[in-house]
Amino acid sequence: MSEIKRIGIDTSKAVFTLHAIDQADRPVLRVNLRRAQMLPFFKKRPRTEVAMEACGSAHHWARKLTALGHDVRLIPPQYVKPYVKRAKNDRNDAEAICEAAGRPGMRFVLAKSEAQQADSLALKVRGTLLGQRTRLINTLRGHAAEFGVIAARGTSQVVPLLAAIEAEESIPSAAKEILALLGEEIERLDERIKELDTKLLAMHRANAISQLLATIPGIGPIIALTMAVEIDAEAFQSGRHLAAWLGLTPREHSTGGKQRLGGISRAGHERLRSLLVAGATAVIRHASRADSKLATAWLRQLLGRKPRKLVAVALANKMARIAWAVMTRGEAYRHPSAATMMMPAAVA
């Protein structure tokens, strides 16, 4: 067999498809391996470049293969898709991964350590619990509306809604019992979220980078810790590159020397992007008050010309760029002088 230059792997839970090329970029190996065969196969191989999509379990396999002495490259799935030929199957996917890894200028994802994934897991689980609580509250409000009981939005309105349901004599007792069950589930999730918030706050206080990021207006402990755990600032050339990676820059449809910018791309890290926009919205909510002295001149001018949602994305973009500067320089955010008016810090 010719000397292998690179191996592309299409991963799954049980079967792994490998596509290997030689120094002349010719295919020399196409094989399927069971999960138990993966490590024995690579133990026998000399040091080789291995490419995978940065999807489920990729970081685990990256750590295992790196420990065996191989050079592992994780590629964002959206960067692999253009290289898939016509019919999509495991063999074509593995070939596309191998091809994409060899392109000049290809961007890779840094493999995470087990400690980094553990920290990230707490943040992801909190997001999952928040989503479950939101769905349960919407379910409760929807079913209550079927009996003519209406409540305002927000988690603070759950207790008054449950009290209104209990007081409504026209609602059958069987329905009240089921709606009360939803209330109990919401209360249970509230307790779990509070427990996680306490744990995450302790993690934030123990993380020096997270504490520096929390000095930026609009960034609280949750956003700061998420950025500290999920982002390697050294992997980005500038704050603009980080903002683009987060999906906070416009799509571009330029041609013939004429620049055409579209809507926000929403590519990249969806959870972190939504957190930054939420933090920016909190800043705007305070800055929009008539007697507010908390907004910068830039933010006030933008609010006077553009819709608030658009301003929130623009501000989130600016926050991401500032965060990159704080992380790369290792310095706390320096608030503007009183003449330019500083913005408030908001809790995520």
C-alpha positions as CSV (number, residue, x, y, z in Angstrom):
1,M,0.0,0.0,0.0
2,S,1.2,3.5,-0.8
3,E,2.2,5.8,2.0
4,I,-1.0,7.4,3.3
5,K,-1.0,11.2,3.4
6,R,-4.4,11.9,5.0
7,I,-7.4,9.9,6.2
8,G,-10.9,11.3,6.2
9,I,-13.4,9.8,8.6
10,D,-17.2,9.9,8.5
11,T,-18.1,9.2,12.1
12,S,-21.3,7.6,13.5
13,K,-22.3,5.7,16.7
14,A,-21.3,2.3,15.4
15,V,-19.8,2.3,11.9
16,F,-16.9,4.6,10.8
17,T,-16.1,5.1,7.1
18,L,-12.5,5.9,6.2
19,H,-11.2,7.4,3.0
20,A,-7.4,7.6,2.7
21,I,-5.2,9.3,0.0
22,D,-1.5,9.0,-0.8
23,Q,1.0,11.8,-1.5
24,A,-0.4,12.2,-5.0
25,D,-3.9,12.7,-3.6
26,R,-5.0,9.4,-5.1
27,P,-7.5,7.2,-3.1
28,V,-5.6,4.2,-1.6
29,L,-8.0,3.0,1.1
30,R,-11.8,2.9,1.5
31,V,-13.0,0.8,4.5
32,N,-15.7,0.6,7.1
33,L,-14.7,0.0,10.7
34,R,-16.8,-0.9,13.7
35,R,-16.4,1.2,16.8
36,A,-14.3,-1.4,18.5
37,Q,-11.9,-1.6,15.5
38,M,-11.1,2.2,15.4
39,L,-8.3,2.4,18.0
40,P,-6.6,-0.9,17.1
41,F,-6.5,0.3,13.4
42,F,-4.9,3.6,14.2
43,K,-2.5,2.1,16.7
44,K,-0.9,0.2,13.9
45,R,-0.6,3.3,11.6
46,P,2.4,5.7,11.7
47,R,1.7,9.3,12.4
48,T,-1.0,10.5,9.9
49,E,-3.2,13.5,9.3
50,V,-6.8,12.6,10.3
51,A,-9.8,14.7,9.4
52,M,-13.3,14.6,10.8
53,E,-16.3,16.8,10.9
54,A,-16.7,18.7,14.2
55,C,-20.0,17.0,15.2
56,G,-21.2,14.6,17.8
57,S,-18.3,12.7,19.6
58,A,-15.7,14.3,17.3
59,H,-13.8,15.9,20.2
60,H,-13.7,12.5,22.0
61,W,-12.1,10.8,19.0
62,A,-9.8,13.7,18.4
63,R,-8.4,13.3,22.0
64,K,-8.0,9.5,21.5
65,L,-6.3,9.7,18.1
66,T,-4.1,12.6,19.2
67,A,-2.9,10.5,22.2
68,L,-1.9,7.8,19.6
69,G,0.4,10.5,17.9
70,H,-1.9,11.4,14.9
71,D,-2.5,14.9,13.7
72,V,-6.3,15.5,14.0
73,R,-8.2,18.2,12.1
74,L,-11.8,19.0,13.0
75,I,-13.7,20.7,10.2
76,P,-17.0,22.6,10.6
77,P,-19.7,20.5,8.7
78,Q,-20.8,23.5,6.6
79,Y,-17.3,23.7,5.2
80,V,-17.4,20.1,4.1
81,K,-20.8,20.2,2.4
82,P,-19.5,21.9,-0.9
83,Y,-17.2,18.9,-1.5
84,V,-19.9,16.2,-1.3
85,K,-20.4,14.7,-4.8
86,R,-24.0,14.3,-5.9
87,A,-25.4,11.3,-4.0
88,K,-24.9,11.6,-0.2
89,N,-23.6,8.5,1.5
90,D,-21.0,7.6,4.1
91,R,-18.3,6.9,1.4
92,N,-18.9,10.2,-0.3
93,D,-19.0,12.0,3.0
94,A,-15.6,10.6,4.0
95,E,-14.1,11.5,0.7
96,A,-15.5,15.1,1.0
97,I,-14.0,15.4,4.5
98,C,-10.6,14.2,3.2
99,E,-10.8,16.6,0.3
100,A,-11.9,19.6,2.4
101,A,-9.0,19.1,4.9
102,G,-6.5,19.5,2.2
103,R,-7.8,22.9,0.9
104,P,-5.5,25.9,1.5
105,G,-7.2,28.4,3.8
106,M,-9.5,25.8,5.4
107,R,-10.5,26.7,8.9
108,F,-10.5,24.1,11.6
109,V,-12.1,23.7,15.0
110,L,-9.7,23.2,18.0
111,A,-10.3,19.9,19.9
112,K,-11.6,20.5,23.4
113,S,-10.2,18.8,26.5
114,E,-12.4,16.8,28.8
115,A,-12.4,19.7,31.3
116,Q,-13.5,22.2,28.7
117,Q,-16.4,19.9,27.7
118,A,-17.4,19.4,31.3
119,D,-17.6,23.2,31.8
120,S,-19.5,23.6,28.5
121,L,-21.9,20.8,29.5
122,A,-23.2,22.7,32.5
123,L,-24.0,25.7,30.3
124,K,-25.6,23.5,27.7
125,V,-27.8,21.7,30.2
126,R,-28.9,25.0,31.7
127,G,-30.0,26.1,28.2
128,T,-31.9,22.8,27.8
129,L,-33.7,23.3,31.1
130,L,-34.6,26.8,30.2
131,G,-36.1,25.6,26.9
132,Q,-38.1,22.9,28.7
133,R,-39.4,25.4,31.2
134,T,-40.4,27.8,28.4
135,R,-42.3,25.0,26.6
136,L,-44.1,24.0,29.8
137,I,-45.1,27.6,30.6
138,N,-46.5,28.0,27.0
139,T,-48.3,24.7,27.3
140,L,-49.9,25.8,30.6
141,R,-50.9,29.2,29.2
142,G,-52.3,27.6,26.1
143,H,-54.5,25.1,28.0
144,A,-55.6,27.7,30.5
145,A,-56.7,29.9,27.6
146,E,-59.0,27.1,26.4
147,F,-61.0,27.6,29.7
148,G,-61.0,31.4,29.4
149,V,-58.1,32.0,31.9
150,I,-55.6,34.4,30.4
151,A,-52.2,35.4,31.8
152,A,-49.4,37.8,30.9
153,R,-46.1,36.4,29.6
154,G,-43.1,35.7,31.7
155,T,-42.1,33.2,34.4
156,S,-43.3,35.5,37.1
157,Q,-46.9,35.1,35.9
158,V,-47.0,31.3,36.4
159,V,-48.0,31.5,40.1
160,P,-50.8,34.0,39.5
161,L,-52.0,31.9,36.6
162,L,-52.1,28.8,38.7
163,A,-54.0,30.6,41.4
164,A,-56.5,31.9,38.7
165,I,-57.0,28.4,37.4
166,E,-57.7,27.1,40.9
167,A,-60.2,29.9,41.6
168,E,-62.1,29.4,38.3
169,E,-65.2,27.4,39.2
170,S,-66.1,26.5,35.6
171,I,-62.9,24.5,35.1
172,P,-63.5,20.7,35.8
173,S,-61.5,19.3,38.7
174,A,-59.8,16.8,36.4
175,A,-58.4,19.6,34.2
176,K,-57.3,21.5,37.3
177,E,-55.4,18.5,38.5
178,I,-53.5,18.2,35.2
179,L,-52.7,21.9,35.0
180,A,-51.5,21.8,38.6
181,L,-49.1,19.0,37.4
182,L,-47.7,21.3,34.8
183,G,-47.2,23.9,37.6
184,E,-45.3,21.4,39.7
185,E,-43.0,20.5,36.8
186,I,-42.3,24.2,36.2
187,E,-41.5,24.6,39.8
188,R,-39.1,21.6,39.7
189,L,-37.3,23.1,36.7
190,D,-37.0,26.4,38.5
191,E,-35.2,24.7,41.4
192,R,-32.8,22.9,39.0
193,I,-32.0,26.1,37.1
194,K,-31.3,27.9,40.4
195,E,-28.9,25.1,41.4
196,L,-27.1,25.3,38.1
197,D,-26.9,29.1,38.3
198,T,-25.2,28.8,41.7
199,K,-22.7,26.3,40.3
200,L,-22.1,28.4,37.2
201,L,-21.6,31.6,39.3
202,A,-18.9,29.7,41.3
203,M,-17.3,28.6,38.0
204,H,-17.4,32.2,36.7
205,R,-15.6,33.5,39.9
206,A,-12.9,30.9,39.5
207,N,-12.2,31.8,35.9
208,A,-10.0,34.8,35.3
209,I,-11.0,35.3,31.7
210,S,-14.7,35.1,32.5
211,Q,-14.2,37.8,35.2
212,L,-12.5,40.1,32.7
213,L,-15.3,39.6,30.2
214,A,-17.9,40.4,32.8
215,T,-16.6,44.0,32.9
216,I,-18.0,44.6,29.4
217,P,-21.4,46.3,29.4
218,G,-24.1,43.8,28.4
219,I,-22.1,40.8,29.4
220,G,-23.0,39.0,32.7
221,P,-21.6,35.9,34.3
222,I,-23.4,33.4,32.0
223,I,-22.3,35.1,28.8
224,A,-18.8,35.7,30.1
225,L,-18.4,32.0,31.2
226,T,-19.8,30.8,27.9
227,M,-17.3,32.9,25.9
228,A,-14.4,31.9,28.2
229,V,-15.2,28.2,27.8
230,E,-16.2,28.1,24.1
231,I,-13.8,30.6,22.5
232,D,-10.0,30.5,21.9
233,A,-9.3,34.2,21.1
234,E,-5.9,33.3,19.6
235,A,-7.7,31.4,16.8
236,F,-9.2,34.6,15.4
237,Q,-7.1,37.3,13.6
238,S,-9.4,40.1,14.9
239,G,-12.6,40.9,16.6
240,R,-14.3,41.1,13.3
241,H,-13.4,37.5,12.5
242,L,-14.9,36.5,15.9
243,A,-18.1,38.4,15.2
244,A,-18.3,36.8,11.7
245,W,-17.8,33.3,13.3
246,L,-20.7,34.1,15.7
247,G,-22.9,35.0,12.8
248,L,-23.3,38.6,13.7
249,T,-22.2,40.0,10.4
250,P,-24.3,40.5,7.2
251,R,-24.4,38.0,4.3
252,E,-22.6,39.4,1.3
253,H,-23.9,39.1,-2.3
254,S,-21.4,41.3,-4.0
255,T,-20.5,41.1,-7.7
256,G,-19.0,43.2,-10.4
257,G,-17.2,45.4,-7.9
258,K,-20.5,46.4,-6.3
259,Q,-21.0,45.6,-2.6
260,R,-24.4,44.1,-1.7
261,L,-25.0,43.2,1.9
262,G,-28.0,41.1,3.0
263,G,-29.4,40.0,6.4
264,I,-27.4,38.7,9.3
265,S,-25.8,35.4,8.5
266,R,-26.7,33.6,11.7
267,A,-23.8,31.2,11.1
268,G,-21.6,29.8,13.7
269,H,-22.3,29.5,17.5
270,E,-26.0,29.8,17.8
271,R,-26.2,29.7,21.6
272,L,-23.5,32.3,22.2
273,R,-25.0,34.5,19.5
274,S,-28.4,34.5,21.1
275,L,-26.9,35.2,24.5
276,L,-25.0,38.3,23.2
277,V,-28.1,39.6,21.5
278,A,-30.0,39.1,24.8
279,G,-27.3,41.1,26.6
280,A,-27.4,43.8,24.0
281,T,-31.2,44.0,24.3
282,A,-30.8,44.5,28.1
283,V,-28.5,47.4,27.5
284,I,-30.9,49.0,24.9
285,R,-33.8,48.6,27.3
286,H,-32.0,50.8,29.8
287,A,-30.6,53.2,27.2
288,S,-34.0,53.9,25.7
289,R,-35.3,55.6,28.7
290,A,-35.9,59.4,28.2
291,D,-33.8,60.3,31.3
292,S,-31.2,57.7,30.8
293,K,-27.5,58.7,30.9
294,L,-26.3,55.2,30.4
295,A,-26.1,55.0,26.6
296,T,-23.1,56.0,24.4
297,A,-23.5,58.6,21.7
298,W,-23.1,55.9,19.1
299,L,-25.9,53.8,20.6
300,R,-28.3,56.8,20.9
301,Q,-27.7,57.8,17.3
302,L,-28.3,54.3,16.1
303,L,-31.5,53.9,18.1
304,G,-32.7,57.1,16.5
305,R,-32.3,55.7,13.0
306,K,-32.8,52.0,13.2
307,P,-35.2,49.4,14.6
308,R,-34.3,48.2,18.1
309,K,-33.8,44.6,17.0
310,L,-31.3,45.6,14.3
311,V,-29.6,47.8,16.9
312,A,-29.4,44.9,19.3
313,V,-27.5,42.8,16.7
314,A,-25.2,45.7,15.9
315,L,-24.5,46.2,19.6
316,A,-23.9,42.4,20.0
317,N,-21.4,42.6,17.1
318,K,-19.6,45.4,19.0
319,M,-19.6,43.5,22.2
320,A,-18.1,40.5,20.5
321,R,-15.2,42.6,19.1
322,I,-14.6,44.2,22.5
323,A,-14.6,40.7,24.1
324,W,-11.9,39.6,21.6
325,A,-9.8,42.5,22.6
326,V,-10.2,41.8,26.3
327,M,-9.4,38.1,25.9
328,T,-6.3,38.7,23.7
329,R,-4.9,41.6,25.8
330,G,-5.8,40.1,29.2
331,E,-7.1,43.4,30.4
332,A,-10.4,44.5,31.9
333,Y,-12.8,46.6,29.8
334,R,-12.1,50.3,30.2
335,H,-15.4,52.2,30.4
336,P,-15.7,55.4,28.4
337,S,-15.3,58.7,30.2
338,A,-18.3,60.4,31.7
339,A,-18.5,62.8,28.7
340,T,-19.3,59.9,26.4
341,M,-21.6,58.2,28.9
342,M,-21.1,54.5,29.7
343,M,-23.4,51.7,29.1
344,P,-24.7,49.4,31.9
345,A,-23.6,45.9,32.6
346,A,-26.5,43.4,32.2
347,V,-26.8,40.0,33.6
348,A,-27.4,37.3,31.0
